């Protein structure tokens, strides 16, 4: 048997440094689609690590 070929996978990582999450969310923890339709669409088609935290206090060290 031959190995199955896997096509290249593109990975894009977007970091919103110093952006607060709470204004984007509704009380149930979902993105407020009415106020932020772009972020809601991005979250629908992405893997979103909601609980991810920065590794440092400064942007130059964290990113």
mmCIF file as gemmi writes it, N, C-alpha and C atoms, coordinates in Angstrom:
data_model
loop_
_atom_site.group_PDB
_atom_site.id
_atom_site.type_symbol
_atom_site.label_atom_id
_atom_site.label_alt_id
_atom_site.label_comp_id
_atom_site.label_asym_id
_atom_site.label_entity_id
_atom_site.label_seq_id
_atom_site.pdbx_PDB_ins_code
_atom_site.Cartn_x
_atom_site.Cartn_y
_atom_site.Cartn_z
_atom_site.occupancy
_atom_site.B_iso_or_equiv
_atom_site.pdbx_formal_charge
_atom_site.auth_seq_id
_atom_site.auth_asym_id
_atom_site.pdbx_PDB_model_num
ATOM 1 N N . UNK Axp A 1 ? 0.83 -1.186 0 1 0 ? 1 A 1
ATOM 2 C CA . UNK Axp A 1 ? 0 0 0 1 0 ? 1 A 1
ATOM 3 C C . UNK Axp A 1 ? 0.876 1.251 0 1 0 ? 1 A 1
ATOM 4 N N . UNK Axp A 2 ? 0.451 2.213 -0.737 1 0 ? 2 A 1
ATOM 5 C CA . UNK Axp A 2 ? 1.187 3.476 -0.743 1 0 ? 2 A 1
ATOM 6 C C . UNK Axp A 2 ? 0.561 4.445 0.267 1 0 ? 2 A 1
ATOM 7 N N . UNK Axp A 3 ? 1.394 5.32 0.751 1 0 ? 3 A 1
ATOM 8 C CA . UNK Axp A 3 ? 0.909 6.314 1.716 1 0 ? 3 A 1
ATOM 9 C C . UNK Axp A 3 ? -0.016 7.294 1.017 1 0 ? 3 A 1
ATOM 10 N N . UNK Axp A 4 ? -1.015 7.721 1.735 1 0 ? 4 A 1
ATOM 11 C CA . UNK Axp A 4 ? -1.944 8.699 1.189 1 0 ? 4 A 1
ATOM 12 C C . UNK Axp A 4 ? -1.296 10.081 1.212 1 0 ? 4 A 1
ATOM 13 N N . UNK Axp A 5 ? -1.415 10.813 0.126 1 0 ? 5 A 1
ATOM 14 C CA . UNK Axp A 5 ? -0.81 12.143 0.029 1 0 ? 5 A 1
ATOM 15 C C . UNK Axp A 5 ? -1.69 13.168 0.733 1 0 ? 5 A 1
ATOM 16 N N . UNK Axp A 6 ? -1.062 13.99 1.514 1 0 ? 6 A 1
ATOM 17 C CA . UNK Axp A 6 ? -1.766 15.077 2.183 1 0 ? 6 A 1
ATOM 18 C C . UNK Axp A 6 ? -1.328 16.379 1.534 1 0 ? 6 A 1
ATOM 19 N N . UNK Axp A 7 ? -2.292 17.142 1.048 1 0 ? 7 A 1
ATOM 20 C CA . UNK Axp A 7 ? -1.965 18.439 0.449 1 0 ? 7 A 1
ATOM 21 C C . UNK Axp A 7 ? -1.433 19.388 1.513 1 0 ? 7 A 1
ATOM 22 N N . UNK Axp A 8 ? -0.683 20.364 1.054 1 0 ? 8 A 1
ATOM 23 C CA . UNK Axp A 8 ? -0.172 21.373 1.976 1 0 ? 8 A 1
ATOM 24 C C . UNK Axp A 8 ? -1.331 22.074 2.674 1 0 ? 8 A 1
ATOM 25 N N . UNK Axp A 9 ? -1.127 22.39 3.922 1 0 ? 9 A 1
ATOM 26 C CA . UNK Axp A 9 ? -2.136 23.085 4.71 1 0 ? 9 A 1
ATOM 27 C C . UNK Axp A 9 ? -1.594 24.467 5.056 1 0 ? 9 A 1
ATOM 28 N N . UNK Axp A 10 ? -2.358 25.481 4.748 1 0 ? 10 A 1
ATOM 29 C CA . UNK Axp A 10 ? -1.97 26.845 5.085 1 0 ? 10 A 1
ATOM 30 C C . UNK Axp A 10 ? -2.43 27.175 6.498 1 0 ? 10 A 1
ATOM 31 N N . UNK Axp A 11 ? -1.573 27.801 7.246 1 0 ? 11 A 1
ATOM 32 C CA . UNK Axp A 11 ? -1.899 28.216 8.606 1 0 ? 11 A 1
ATOM 33 C C . UNK Axp A 11 ? -1.69 29.721 8.708 1 0 ? 11 A 1
ATOM 34 N N . UNK Axp A 12 ? -2.691 30.405 9.208 1 0 ? 12 A 1
ATOM 35 C CA . UNK Axp A 12 ? -2.603 31.843 9.447 1 0 ? 12 A 1
ATOM 36 C C . UNK Axp A 12 ? -2.94 32.067 10.91 1 0 ? 12 A 1
ATOM 37 N N . UNK Axp A 13 ? -2.08 32.79 11.595 1 0 ? 13 A 1
ATOM 38 C CA . UNK Axp A 13 ? -2.321 33.092 13.005 1 0 ? 13 A 1
ATOM 39 C C . UNK Axp A 13 ? -2.501 34.596 13.147 1 0 ? 13 A 1
ATOM 40 N N . UNK Axp A 14 ? -3.617 34.981 13.739 1 0 ? 14 A 1
ATOM 41 C CA . UNK Axp A 14 ? -3.908 36.395 13.958 1 0 ? 14 A 1
ATOM 42 C C . UNK Axp A 14 ? -3.895 36.645 15.455 1 0 ? 14 A 1
ATOM 43 N N . UNK Axp A 15 ? -3.099 37.611 15.879 1 0 ? 15 A 1
ATOM 44 C CA . UNK Axp A 15 ? -3.013 37.965 17.295 1 0 ? 15 A 1
ATOM 45 C C . UNK Axp A 15 ? -3.532 39.386 17.449 1 0 ? 15 A 1
ATOM 46 N N . UNK Axp A 16 ? -4.548 39.537 18.271 1 0 ? 16 A 1
ATOM 47 C CA . UNK Axp A 16 ? -5.074 40.867 18.575 1 0 ? 16 A 1
ATOM 48 C C . UNK Axp A 16 ? -4.471 41.299 19.902 1 0 ? 16 A 1
ATOM 49 N N . UNK Axp A 17 ? -3.297 41.882 19.826 1 0 ? 17 A 1
ATOM 50 C CA . UNK Axp A 17 ? -2.577 42.285 21.025 1 0 ? 17 A 1
ATOM 51 C C . UNK Axp A 17 ? -3.286 43.462 21.688 1 0 ? 17 A 1
ATOM 52 N N . UNK Axp A 18 ? -3.48 43.358 22.962 1 0 ? 18 A 1
ATOM 53 C CA . UNK Axp A 18 ? -4.115 44.385 23.79 1 0 ? 18 A 1
ATOM 54 C C . UNK Axp A 18 ? -5.576 44.623 23.453 1 0 ? 18 A 1
ATOM 55 N N . UNK Axp A 19 ? -6.201 43.746 22.707 1 0 ? 19 A 1
ATOM 56 C CA . UNK Axp A 19 ? -7.628 43.871 22.427 1 0 ? 19 A 1
ATOM 57 C C . UNK Axp A 19 ? -8.405 43.15 23.523 1 0 ? 19 A 1
ATOM 58 N N . UNK Axp A 20 ? -9.352 43.844 24.121 1 0 ? 20 A 1
ATOM 59 C CA . UNK Axp A 20 ? -10.157 43.236 25.175 1 0 ? 20 A 1
ATOM 60 C C . UNK Axp A 20 ? -11.245 42.365 24.562 1 0 ? 20 A 1
ATOM 61 N N . UNK Axp A 21 ? -11.453 41.197 25.127 1 0 ? 21 A 1
ATOM 62 C CA . UNK Axp A 21 ? -12.457 40.27 24.628 1 0 ? 21 A 1
ATOM 63 C C . UNK Axp A 21 ? -13.861 40.641 25.099 1 0 ? 21 A 1
ATOM 64 N N . UNK Axp A 22 ? -13.99 41.129 26.308 1 0 ? 22 A 1
ATOM 65 C CA . UNK Axp A 22 ? -15.314 41.353 26.904 1 0 ? 22 A 1
ATOM 66 C C . UNK Axp A 22 ? -16.246 42.239 26.072 1 0 ? 22 A 1
ATOM 67 N N . UNK Axp A 23 ? -15.781 43.303 25.41 1 0 ? 23 A 1
ATOM 68 C CA . UNK Axp A 23 ? -16.721 44.096 24.604 1 0 ? 23 A 1
ATOM 69 C C . UNK Axp A 23 ? -17.302 43.342 23.405 1 0 ? 23 A 1
ATOM 70 N N . UNK Axp A 24 ? -16.614 42.292 22.943 1 0 ? 24 A 1
ATOM 71 C CA . UNK Axp A 24 ? -17.099 41.52 21.794 1 0 ? 24 A 1
ATOM 72 C C . UNK Axp A 24 ? -18.198 40.535 22.158 1 0 ? 24 A 1
ATOM 73 N N . UNK Axp A 25 ? -18.279 40.177 23.441 1 0 ? 25 A 1
ATOM 74 C CA . UNK Axp A 25 ? -19.131 39.068 23.854 1 0 ? 25 A 1
ATOM 75 C C . UNK Axp A 25 ? -20.486 39.493 24.391 1 0 ? 25 A 1
ATOM 76 N N . UNK Axp A 26 ? -21.439 38.579 24.22 1 0 ? 26 A 1
ATOM 77 C CA . UNK Axp A 26 ? -22.745 38.711 24.859 1 0 ? 26 A 1
ATOM 78 C C . UNK Axp A 26 ? -22.651 38.062 26.229 1 0 ? 26 A 1
ATOM 79 N N . UNK Axp A 27 ? -23.701 38.149 27.013 1 0 ? 27 A 1
ATOM 80 C CA . UNK Axp A 27 ? -23.668 37.59 28.369 1 0 ? 27 A 1
ATOM 81 C C . UNK Axp A 27 ? -23.517 36.072 28.371 1 0 ? 27 A 1
ATOM 82 N N . UNK Axp A 28 ? -23.899 35.404 27.275 1 0 ? 28 A 1
ATOM 83 C CA . UNK Axp A 28 ? -23.755 33.946 27.22 1 0 ? 28 A 1
ATOM 84 C C . UNK Axp A 28 ? -22.377 33.5 26.728 1 0 ? 28 A 1
ATOM 85 N N . UNK Axp A 29 ? -21.476 34.448 26.474 1 0 ? 29 A 1
ATOM 86 C CA . UNK Axp A 29 ? -20.114 34.112 26.068 1 0 ? 29 A 1
ATOM 87 C C . UNK Axp A 29 ? -19.897 34.003 24.573 1 0 ? 29 A 1
ATOM 88 N N . UNK Axp A 30 ? -20.935 34.193 23.785 1 0 ? 30 A 1
ATOM 89 C CA . UNK Axp A 30 ? -20.782 34.155 22.331 1 0 ? 30 A 1
ATOM 90 C C . UNK Axp A 30 ? -20.526 35.57 21.809 1 0 ? 30 A 1
ATOM 91 N N . UNK Axp A 31 ? -19.97 35.645 20.609 1 0 ? 31 A 1
ATOM 92 C CA . UNK Axp A 31 ? -19.695 36.952 20.009 1 0 ? 31 A 1
ATOM 93 C C . UNK Axp A 31 ? -21.013 37.625 19.639 1 0 ? 31 A 1
ATOM 94 N N . UNK Axp A 32 ? -21.114 38.888 19.926 1 0 ? 32 A 1
ATOM 95 C CA . UNK Axp A 32 ? -22.295 39.667 19.581 1 0 ? 32 A 1
ATOM 96 C C . UNK Axp A 32 ? -22.286 39.894 18.068 1 0 ? 32 A 1
ATOM 97 N N . UNK Axp A 33 ? -23.056 39.08 17.352 1 0 ? 33 A 1
ATOM 98 C CA . UNK Axp A 33 ? -23.068 39.109 15.885 1 0 ? 33 A 1
ATOM 99 C C . UNK Axp A 33 ? -23.618 40.419 15.328 1 0 ? 33 A 1
ATOM 100 N N . UNK Axp A 34 ? -24.526 41.035 16.041 1 0 ? 34 A 1
ATOM 101 C CA . UNK Axp A 34 ? -25.112 42.284 15.556 1 0 ? 34 A 1
ATOM 102 C C . UNK Axp A 34 ? -24.087 43.416 15.604 1 0 ? 34 A 1
ATOM 103 N N . UNK Axp A 35 ? -23.327 43.484 16.676 1 0 ? 35 A 1
ATOM 104 C CA . UNK Axp A 35 ? -22.346 44.56 16.834 1 0 ? 35 A 1
ATOM 105 C C . UNK Axp A 35 ? -21.035 44.277 16.118 1 0 ? 35 A 1
ATOM 106 N N . UNK Axp A 36 ? -20.656 42.987 16.033 1 0 ? 36 A 1
ATOM 107 C CA . UNK Axp A 36 ? -19.353 42.617 15.47 1 0 ? 36 A 1
ATOM 108 C C . UNK Axp A 36 ? -19.497 41.476 14.461 1 0 ? 36 A 1
ATOM 109 N N . UNK Axp A 37 ? -20.167 41.72 13.332 1 0 ? 37 A 1
ATOM 110 C CA . UNK Axp A 37 ? -20.387 40.637 12.366 1 0 ? 37 A 1
ATOM 111 C C . UNK Axp A 37 ? -19.095 40.085 11.768 1 0 ? 37 A 1
ATOM 112 N N . UNK Axp A 38 ? -18.091 40.924 11.606 1 0 ? 38 A 1
ATOM 113 C CA . UNK Axp A 38 ? -16.817 40.458 11.046 1 0 ? 38 A 1
ATOM 114 C C . UNK Axp A 38 ? -16.106 39.484 11.972 1 0 ? 38 A 1
ATOM 115 N N . UNK Axp A 39 ? -16.063 39.806 13.253 1 0 ? 39 A 1
ATOM 116 C CA . UNK Axp A 39 ? -15.442 38.896 14.218 1 0 ? 39 A 1
ATOM 117 C C . UNK Axp A 39 ? -16.242 37.6 14.327 1 0 ? 39 A 1
ATOM 118 N N . UNK Axp A 40 ? -17.563 37.691 14.27 1 0 ? 40 A 1
ATOM 119 C CA . UNK Axp A 40 ? -18.398 36.489 14.332 1 0 ? 40 A 1
ATOM 120 C C . UNK Axp A 40 ? -18.135 35.585 13.13 1 0 ? 40 A 1
ATOM 121 N N . UNK Axp A 41 ? -18.031 36.169 11.949 1 0 ? 41 A 1
ATOM 122 C CA . UNK Axp A 41 ? -17.746 35.382 10.744 1 0 ? 41 A 1
ATOM 123 C C . UNK Axp A 41 ? -16.362 34.749 10.82 1 0 ? 41 A 1
ATOM 124 N N . UNK Axp A 42 ? -15.393 35.494 11.321 1 0 ? 42 A 1
ATOM 125 C CA . UNK Axp A 42 ? -14.042 34.95 11.477 1 0 ? 42 A 1
ATOM 126 C C . UNK Axp A 42 ? -14.043 33.777 12.453 1 0 ? 42 A 1
ATOM 127 N N . UNK Axp A 43 ? -14.746 33.919 13.559 1 0 ? 43 A 1
ATOM 128 C CA . UNK Axp A 43 ? -14.814 32.842 14.553 1 0 ? 43 A 1
ATOM 129 C C . UNK Axp A 43 ? -15.527 31.615 13.996 1 0 ? 43 A 1
ATOM 130 N N . UNK Axp A 44 ? -16.53 31.822 13.14 1 0 ? 44 A 1
ATOM 131 C CA . UNK Axp A 44 ? -17.267 30.702 12.547 1 0 ? 44 A 1
ATOM 132 C C . UNK Axp A 44 ? -16.398 29.841 11.645 1 0 ? 44 A 1
ATOM 133 N N . UNK Axp A 45 ? -15.414 30.453 11.009 1 0 ? 45 A 1
ATOM 134 C CA . UNK Axp A 45 ? -14.6 29.716 10.038 1 0 ? 45 A 1
ATOM 135 C C . UNK Axp A 45 ? -13.174 29.472 10.531 1 0 ? 45 A 1
ATOM 136 N N . UNK Axp A 46 ? -12.973 29.592 11.828 1 0 ? 46 A 1
ATOM 137 C CA . UNK Axp A 46 ? -11.62 29.486 12.382 1 0 ? 46 A 1
ATOM 138 C C . UNK Axp A 46 ? -11.61 28.641 13.645 1 0 ? 46 A 1
ATOM 139 N N . UNK Axp A 47 ? -10.413 28.318 14.08 1 0 ? 47 A 1
ATOM 140 C CA . UNK Axp A 47 ? -10.231 27.738 15.405 1 0 ? 47 A 1
ATOM 141 C C . UNK Axp A 47 ? -9.872 28.894 16.317 1 0 ? 47 A 1
ATOM 142 N N . UNK Axp A 48 ? -10.699 29.085 17.309 1 0 ? 48 A 1
ATOM 143 C CA . UNK Axp A 48 ? -10.559 30.236 18.188 1 0 ? 48 A 1
ATOM 144 C C . UNK Axp A 48 ? -10.172 29.755 19.577 1 0 ? 48 A 1
ATOM 145 N N . UNK Axp A 49 ? -9.027 30.191 20.045 1 0 ? 49 A 1
ATOM 146 C CA . UNK Axp A 49 ? -8.547 29.814 21.373 1 0 ? 49 A 1
ATOM 147 C C . UNK Axp A 49 ? -8.943 30.914 22.355 1 0 ? 49 A 1
ATOM 148 N N . UNK Axp A 50 ? -10.146 30.825 22.879 1 0 ? 50 A 1
ATOM 149 C CA . UNK Axp A 50 ? -10.719 31.88 23.719 1 0 ? 50 A 1
ATOM 150 C C . UNK Axp A 50 ? -9.937 32.13 24.991 1 0 ? 50 A 1
ATOM 151 N N . UNK Axp A 51 ? -9.366 31.094 25.552 1 0 ? 51 A 1
ATOM 152 C CA . UNK Axp A 51 ? -8.695 31.228 26.844 1 0 ? 51 A 1
ATOM 153 C C . UNK Axp A 51 ? -7.193 31.445 26.721 1 0 ? 51 A 1
ATOM 154 N N . UNK Axp A 52 ? -6.726 31.702 25.525 1 0 ? 52 A 1
ATOM 155 C CA . UNK Axp A 52 ? -5.299 31.922 25.313 1 0 ? 52 A 1
ATOM 156 C C . UNK Axp A 52 ? -4.873 33.242 25.931 1 0 ? 52 A 1
ATOM 157 N N . UNK Axp A 53 ? -3.717 33.235 26.538 1 0 ? 53 A 1
ATOM 158 C CA . UNK Axp A 53 ? -3.19 34.449 27.148 1 0 ? 53 A 1
ATOM 159 C C . UNK Axp A 53 ? -1.811 34.736 26.586 1 0 ? 53 A 1
ATOM 160 N N . UNK Axp A 54 ? -1.437 35.992 26.604 1 0 ? 54 A 1
ATOM 161 C CA . UNK Axp A 54 ? -0.119 36.39 26.13 1 0 ? 54 A 1
ATOM 162 C C . UNK Axp A 54 ? 0.982 35.808 26.995 1 0 ? 54 A 1
ATOM 163 N N . UNK Axp A 55 ? 2.155 35.718 26.422 1 0 ? 55 A 1
ATOM 164 C CA . UNK Axp A 55 ? 3.288 35.135 27.138 1 0 ? 55 A 1
ATOM 165 C C . UNK Axp A 55 ? 4.128 36.167 27.859 1 0 ? 55 A 1
ATOM 166 N N . UNK Axp A 56 ? 3.84 37.423 27.624 1 0 ? 56 A 1
ATOM 167 C CA . UNK Axp A 56 ? 4.625 38.491 28.25 1 0 ? 56 A 1
ATOM 168 C C . UNK Axp A 56 ? 3.761 39.74 28.375 1 0 ? 56 A 1
ATOM 169 N N . UNK Axp A 57 ? 4.239 40.702 29.127 1 0 ? 57 A 1
ATOM 170 C CA . UNK Axp A 57 ? 3.5 41.938 29.353 1 0 ? 57 A 1
ATOM 171 C C . UNK Axp A 57 ? 3.63 42.935 28.207 1 0 ? 57 A 1
ATOM 172 N N . UNK Axp A 58 ? 4.69 42.826 27.425 1 0 ? 58 A 1
ATOM 173 C CA . UNK Axp A 58 ? 4.936 43.776 26.341 1 0 ? 58 A 1
ATOM 174 C C . UNK Axp A 58 ? 4.755 43.108 24.985 1 0 ? 58 A 1
ATOM 175 N N . UNK Axp A 59 ? 4.241 43.868 24.037 1 0 ? 59 A 1
ATOM 176 C CA . UNK Axp A 59 ? 4.037 43.351 22.686 1 0 ? 59 A 1
ATOM 177 C C . UNK Axp A 59 ? 5.341 42.864 22.072 1 0 ? 59 A 1
ATOM 178 N N . UNK Axp A 60 ? 6.408 43.616 22.243 1 0 ? 60 A 1
ATOM 179 C CA . UNK Axp A 60 ? 7.684 43.25 21.618 1 0 ? 60 A 1
ATOM 180 C C . UNK Axp A 60 ? 8.215 41.924 22.14 1 0 ? 60 A 1
ATOM 181 N N . UNK Axp A 61 ? 7.828 41.527 23.324 1 0 ? 61 A 1
ATOM 182 C CA . UNK Axp A 61 ? 8.271 40.249 23.883 1 0 ? 61 A 1
ATOM 183 C C . UNK Axp A 61 ? 7.268 39.131 23.616 1 0 ? 61 A 1
ATOM 184 N N . UNK Axp A 62 ? 6.007 39.473 23.493 1 0 ? 62 A 1
ATOM 185 C CA . UNK Axp A 62 ? 4.959 38.464 23.38 1 0 ? 62 A 1
ATOM 186 C C . UNK Axp A 62 ? 4.704 37.997 21.954 1 0 ? 62 A 1
ATOM 187 N N . UNK Axp A 63 ? 4.935 38.871 20.995 1 0 ? 63 A 1
ATOM 188 C CA . UNK Axp A 63 ? 4.583 38.524 19.61 1 0 ? 63 A 1
ATOM 189 C C . UNK Axp A 63 ? 5.826 38.165 18.836 1 0 ? 63 A 1
